[in-house]
Amino acid sequence: MHILVVEDERRLANLLRRMLAEERHAVDLAYDGQTGFDLALSDTYDVVILDLMLPDVDGLEICRRMRTHGVESSVLMLTARGAVEDRVKGLNVGADDYLVKPFAMAELLARVNALLRRRGRGLNHGNAQLQVADLTLDLVRHEAQRSGQIIDLTAKEFALLEFLMRHPGQVLTRTQIIDHVWRYDLEALSNVVDLYIHYLRDKVDQGFARPLIKTVRGVGYKIEG
């Protein structure tokens, strides 16, 4: 699934990203409110983990704006405030759940999974499952299949394939892929995209007459039937 974490405590934000990535989720980060809001509007997220106290625009205002703009992502709000009235305010502006800091990572993960299950039940088949030609990616079960054959993917391979399949026919640059799937130093990962594309091709295209993952020389990669 595709998750956005909006949290100004960078250590916590990066810890959440690592934990969620280990669960095979694609994770984007924002360290301030305005960036978080812009990302929430620019892409389709299944869950937004949103801190209440943020620089420039607080979590309540971001959540309110998201709902005003028709963003349907599930929202889990984080806050150091434990008062009932604060939780009620968050729920009233459109948050789906509320978690008070400090919290156990296991509890946060359980709440995220509950939101994803709830969202999965509310999605129609086309939204819960991505498809390009005979390749399908089940976002609820975290399962890939081609022509009915299950494909075993690592967390990073799943995140990369999901990113490609969310943009069928669109050429994605190496920088875009690194920023979305890894979000680390670009120079240190100069060859990692090519390597993981190679891994995916071995699993997704090998043995099939029609390759789906294609190289656009000098630009990047795309997936199309």
Secondary structure, DSSP 8 states (H G I E B T S, - for coil): -EEEEE-S-HHHHHHHHHHHHHTT-EEEEESSHHHHHHHHHHS--SEEEEESS-SSS-HHHHHHHHHHTT---EEEEEES---HHHHHHHHHTT-SEEEESS--HHHHHHHHHHHHHHHHHHS-HHHHEEEETTEEEETTTTEEEETTEEE---HHHHHHHHHHHTSTT--EEHHHHIIIII-S-TGGGTTHHHHHHHHHHHHHTTT-SS--EEEETTTEEEE--
